[in-house]
C-alpha cells in the first residue's frame, strides 16, 4: 500500500511526465517567455533595472560597519540616499562624505559614481567586448539605448570612444589637481593623489561629491583647482556623442577648414555656450554686492566664481559660494539652469539643452506663423517636437509634485524646497542645506527624483510600457481654442 502511494506520488517528481509536471512546465515556459519579451522589447527596461540593482548593491555595501568612519552600521535610509545620489551622479548628501564615511565607504561611493556616470549597460557591453572581442545583438541594442548612438554598427566605436574619453579626461584632470594639492597646499603625495582623482572622477561624471564639508569654497580664489574641475564638468556634461564627433572631425577640420558637425552637436555646443555665458553674467549681476557671496571678493574672484557657479548649476553640484546665502533671484535663476541641464547621452541631468533648443525653435516658428519648425538650416520633424514637449512637461510635473509633497512634510521655505527638488531631478547636487533636515519621507521623495532624473522620464515611461501600439487609422481632425 505504501509502495503504491509512493509510486503514485512519483508522478509529481519533475521529469516523470505527469499532468502536474506538464502544468509546471507550461507555467515556467510562459513566465520565461513573458520575461524575455519584457526585456527584449525595450532594452531601456534593462537599463532601468541595472541602475536599480546598482543602487541596491551600493546600499548594502554602505550599510556595512566598515563603510562608516566610526565602525557602526549605517541605517538603511542614509545608505539608500547616498547610494542613489552616487549612482545617479547627483551629489546631494544627508551626511558629510569626508568625515562620515571611511576609506572603504568613500571607495564604494567613487565606484558607484564611475559606474553610474559611465552607464551600467555601457560598462557591461564594454566588458563583453573586451572579453569576447564582439558584441551580441541584444547587448548592442541595450548599449544603444544607454549611449543613444545612431546605429547598431556605431556601438563598438561609441563604447571604446566613451571609455577612452573618460579615462583620458579623468587622468588629466586628476593629475593637475594632485599637483596643485601637493605643491600649493603641502598635502602628502598620497593625500594629493587621492584628493585629485576623487574630485576628478566626481567632476567628469557630474556627481558633485567632495571630500570637504564646505565643498570647494576654500578654493574659491584658486583657479588651478576650480577651472580644471569646471572643464571636467563641462566635458562630461556636454554628452559623449558630441565629444566623440568633435574628436572625429578634428583632423578633417584641420584639412578642410570646416567643421562638418551634425545638427545635434551644433545645437548642444551653441546652447551650452549661451547658457554658460548667461549664467555667468546673471550670477555676477545679482550677487555682485552680496557680502555673503561675491561682495567681498576682488574683480577676478567675482568673475571666476560667477563662471564656476554657472558651470556647476548646469550639471555638477560643486560650489565655491555659499548657496544658502544667495539672493532668492539667484536661486531662481539657478533653478532654471539646473532644470535645463546639459547634453544628451552624457553624465548631466535635466531635460537637456537640445530639448530646450527644440522647444525654443518651435516657439519662434509659432510666433512667426511658420508651418514647420527649423533651426540652423534644418527642419525639425513633428516627432522631435512631441518628444521635447513630453520631456519638458514630465519634468515640470515631477518637480511640482515633489515640491508639493516636501512643503507638506517639512517646514522649509518655498524657495529652498523648490531649489532642492530641481537639484535632485536634474541630478545637479547643489543644495541650500535642507536635505539632511528633511524627514524620512521627504528624503525618499528626493531619492525617487534622483533616480527618475538620471534614467530620464522617457526611458522610464518606455521601460514600463508593456508593448508599443501602432494606430492603423486616423481620427477626424478638430482644433480646440488655444489661449
Secondary structure, DSSP 8 states (H G I E B T S, - for coil): -HHHHHHHHGGGSTTS--HHHHHHHHHHHHHHHHHHHHHHH-HHHHHHHHHHHHHHHHHHHHTSGGGBTTS----HHHHHHHHHHHHTT----SS-HHHHB-HHHHHHHHHHHHHHHH-HHHHHHHHHHHHHSS--HHHHHHHHHHH--SSGGGHHHHHHHHHHHHHHHHHHHHHHHHHHHHHHH---HHHHHHHHHHHHHHHHTT----SSTTTTGGGTT-HHHHHHHHHHHHHHHS-HHHHHHHHHTHHHHHHHS-----HHHHHHHHHHHHHHHHHHHHHHHHHTT-TTTTTTS-HHHHHHHHHHHHHHHHT----SS-GGGS-HHHHHHHHHHHHH-S-TTSS--SS-HHHHHHHHHHHHHHHHT-SS-EETTEE--HHHHHHHHHHHHHHHHHHHHHHHHHHHH----HHHHHHHHHHHHTT-----S-GGGS-HHHHHHHHHHHHHHHH-HHHHHHHH-S------S----------
